[in-house]
């Protein structure tokens, strides 16, 4: 074997990566890191949405059920007393605080006026259009302490059902049991019932509006849309609009049309609610 045949070939110098390869590698890492960050943020965002829409709803619904049970357990039951006496209906005597234009006498809301503490329940509102089992406890105030707990809150600066003016209530549409989630289903003529230990205040929906959040005149004793009818007694429901947004407010005004004292005839639309059956007579209701 010749010397030239056994001579080793010189080692080739290490090849440099093509221009831009290193930059692409760093860029890929950055993009990969950003991608992971966005995925993480997306997962966190989805978890937050699930918590807002689902978990808060479970908590609020549990609170609503417990609150209704406690409120109803202390309700007067004149209907039961009347049945024991063999009478079909024995409406309780009541103090008149307000008389409608047609002569209908409206009982005083003495019990509601006494229930203004943060844990107090003023009454319960029923709206058959929103569901056969729909019932919302009413708390005094519209802060998170009141409306995050599966009910509606009373605007403290507004009136009560036993006087001319505006009995205004607020509730969530998207979270915390979404008590007013279907408020847009309400139509003119639909009944809404406010039940307290004082009796039942019967309203009929008159009109619907969508307003900006700052248009607080919908809470005044005589909302502009009502033409300044200061002698009317109205109920106002307010919630966010459109659904899953708080850009606007959905407003429904309902007018007080009747009062049923404890022991009086309950409207048929409420006969399946046990508390109503206990407090009112269900033998002759027609509403």
C-alpha positions in Angstrom: 0.0 0.0 0.0 1.5 3.3 -1.0 2.0 6.2 1.3 -0.4 8.3 -0.7 -3.1 5.7 -0.3 -2.8 5.6 3.4 -2.8 9.4 3.9 -5.9 10.5 5.7 -8.1 13.0 4.1 -8.1 16.3 5.9 -11.1 16.8 8.2 -13.7 19.1 6.8 -14.4 22.3 8.8 -17.8 22.2 10.6 -20.5 23.6 8.4 -22.1 26.8 9.6 -25.9 26.9 9.6 -27.4 28.7 6.7 -27.9 32.4 7.2 -31.0 33.1 9.2 -31.3 29.6 10.8 -30.4 30.8 14.2 -32.8 33.7 14.0 -35.6 31.4 12.9 -34.9 29.2 15.8 -35.2 32.0 18.3 -38.2 33.3 16.5 -39.8 29.9 16.6 -39.2 29.7 20.3 -40.8 33.1 20.9 -43.8 32.2 18.7 -44.1 28.9 20.5 -44.0 30.6 23.9 -46.6 33.1 22.8 -48.8 30.4 21.5 -48.6 28.5 24.8 -49.4 31.8 26.7 -52.4 32.5 24.5 -53.7 28.9 25.0 -53.2 29.2 28.7 -55.0 32.6 28.7 -57.8 31.0 26.6 -58.2 28.1 29.1 -58.2 30.5 32.0 -60.8 32.7 30.2 -63.0 29.7 29.5 -62.8 28.7 33.2 -63.7 32.2 34.2 -66.7 32.2 31.9 -67.8 28.8 33.2 -67.4 30.1 36.8 -69.4 33.2 35.9 -72.2 31.5 34.1 -72.4 28.1 35.7 -70.9 28.0 39.2 -72.3 31.4 40.4 -75.6 30.1 39.1 -75.5 27.0 41.2 -74.6 29.0 44.3 -77.3 31.6 43.7 -79.9 29.0 42.9 -79.1 27.2 46.2 -79.4 30.5 48.1 -82.7 31.3 46.3 -84.3 28.0 47.3 -83.1 28.3 50.9 -84.3 31.9 51.1 -87.7 31.1 49.7 -88.1 28.2 52.1 -87.3 30.4 55.1 -89.5 33.2 54.0 -92.4 30.9 53.2 -92.1 28.9 56.5 -93.1 32.1 58.4 -95.9 33.1 56.1 -99.4 33.6 57.7 -101.8 30.9 56.7 -105.3 32.4 56.9 -106.5 30.1 54.1 -105.8 27.1 56.4 -107.6 28.8 59.3 -110.6 29.5 57.0 -110.7 25.9 55.8 -110.8 24.7 59.4 -113.8 26.9 60.0 -115.6 25.6 57.0 -115.4 28.8 55.0 -114.3 28.9 51.4 -112.6 32.3 51.7 -112.1 34.7 54.6 -110.0 37.6 53.5 -108.2 39.3 56.3 -109.1 42.8 57.3 -106.4 45.3 56.1 -105.5 48.9 56.4 -106.0 50.8 53.1 -103.0 53.0 52.1 -104.0 53.8 48.5 -107.0 53.7 46.2 -106.7 53.1 42.5 -108.7 55.3 40.0 -111.3 52.5 39.7 -111.8 52.4 43.4 -109.7 49.3 44.2 -108.3 49.6 47.7 -104.6 48.8 48.1 -103.5 47.4 51.5 -100.5 48.9 53.3 -97.2 47.2 53.0 -96.2 47.5 56.6 -94.3 44.3 56.7 -92.3 45.2 53.5 -91.4 48.5 55.1 -90.0 46.8 58.1 -87.8 44.5 56.1 -84.9 46.7 55.0 -81.9 44.9 56.5 -79.2 43.3 54.3 -80.5 39.8 55.2 -84.2 40.7 55.1 -86.6 39.4 52.5 -89.3 41.9 51.6 -91.5 39.5 49.6 -91.5 37.3 46.5 -92.3 38.2 42.9 -94.0 35.7 40.6 -94.2 36.1 36.8 -95.9 33.1 35.1 -94.7 34.2 31.7 -91.1 33.5 32.9 -91.9 29.9 34.0 -94.3 27.9 36.1 -91.8 27.6 38.9 -90.3 31.1 38.6 -90.2 32.9 41.9 -87.7 35.5 43.0 -87.2 36.7 46.6 -87.1 40.5 46.9 -84.3 42.1 48.9 -83.9 45.8 49.9 -81.0 47.1 47.8 -79.4 46.5 44.4 -75.8 45.7 45.4 -74.1 42.4 45.0 -75.1 41.4 48.5 -78.7 41.5 47.3 -79.0 40.5 43.7 -76.1 38.0 43.5 -78.0 35.6 45.7 -80.7 34.4 43.3 -83.3 37.1 43.5 -84.1 40.6 42.7 -83.3 43.8 44.5 -85.4 46.9 45.3 -84.0 50.2 44.3 -84.0 51.9 47.8 -84.9 55.3 46.4 -88.1 54.1 44.8 -91.5 53.6 46.3 -93.3 50.5 47.6 -96.5 48.9 46.2 -98.9 50.6 48.7 -98.3 54.1 47.3 -98.3 56.0 44.0 -95.0 55.9 42.3 -92.5 53.4 41.1 -91.7 50.1 42.8 -88.5 49.3 40.9 -86.6 46.0 41.0 -83.3 44.9 39.4 -81.9 41.4 38.7 -79.2 39.6 36.8 -79.8 38.4 33.3 -76.6 36.4 32.7 -75.2 35.2 36.0 -76.1 34.3 39.6 -79.1 32.2 38.6 -80.1 34.8 35.9 -83.4 35.6 37.6 -84.3 38.0 34.8 -82.7 36.1 32.0 -86.0 35.7 30.2 -87.4 39.2 31.0 -87.6 39.9 27.2 -90.5 37.3 27.1 -92.8 39.6 29.0 -95.6 41.0 26.9 -98.2 43.7 27.5 -101.1 42.3 29.6 -98.9 39.7 31.4 -99.6 39.5 35.1 -96.8 39.9 37.7 -97.6 39.2 41.4 -95.7 40.6 44.4 -96.5 38.6 47.5 -95.5 39.7 51.0 -96.9 39.0 54.4 -99.1 42.0 53.8 -100.9 40.4 50.9 -100.6 40.1 47.1 -100.1 43.1 44.8 -101.3 42.3 41.3 -99.7 44.1 38.3 -100.1 44.0 34.5 -97.3 44.7 32.1 -97.9 47.8 30.1 -94.7 48.6 28.1 -91.2 47.7 27.3 -88.1 49.8 26.7 -84.4 49.5 26.0 -82.4 52.4 27.4 -78.8 53.4 28.2 -77.5 52.6 31.7 -77.4 56.3 32.5 -81.1 56.9 31.7 -82.2 56.6 35.3 -85.5 58.5 34.7 -87.1 55.0 34.3 -86.8 54.8 38.1 -88.6 58.1 38.9 -92.0 58.1 40.4 -93.5 59.1 37.1 -91.2 57.8 34.3 -91.2 60.0 31.2 -92.6 57.1 29.1 -95.7 57.0 31.4 -96.6 60.6 30.5 -96.1 61.9 34.1 -98.9 59.8 35.7 -97.9 60.6 39.2 -101.0 59.0 40.7 -100.3 55.6 39.1 -98.6 52.8 41.0 -96.2 50.9 38.8 -93.7 48.1 39.0 -90.5 48.4 37.0 -88.2 45.5 36.2 -84.6 46.3 35.0 -81.9 44.0 33.7 -78.9 44.1 31.4 -79.4 44.1 27.6 -78.7 42.4 25.2 -78.1 39.1 26.8 -74.5 38.5 27.8 -73.8 42.2 27.6 -74.3 45.2 30.0 -74.3 47.8 27.2 -78.0 48.7 27.7 -80.9 48.1 30.1 -84.1 46.3 29.4 -87.0 47.9 31.1 -90.6 46.7 31.7 -93.2 48.8 33.4 -96.3 47.2 34.9 -99.3 48.9 36.5 -100.9 47.9 39.8 -104.4 46.7 39.1 -105.5 44.8 42.2 -104.7 43.8 45.8 -105.5 40.5 47.5 -105.4 40.4 51.3 -104.2 37.2 53.1 -107.0 34.7 52.8 -108.4 36.2 49.6 -108.8 34.4 46.3 -105.5 33.6 44.7 -105.1 33.9 40.9 -105.2 30.5 39.1 -101.8 31.1 37.7 -100.3 30.7 41.2 -102.3 27.7 42.4 -99.3 25.4 42.0 -97.1 27.4 44.3 -97.4 25.9 47.8 -96.8 29.2 49.7 -99.6 30.9 47.8 -101.9 28.0 48.6 -101.1 28.3 52.3 -101.6 32.1 52.5 -104.5 32.6 50.0 -107.7 30.8 49.0 -107.4 28.8 45.8 -111.0 27.8 45.5 -112.3 30.9 43.7 -109.3 32.4 42.0 -109.9 33.6 38.4 -106.7 35.5 37.4 
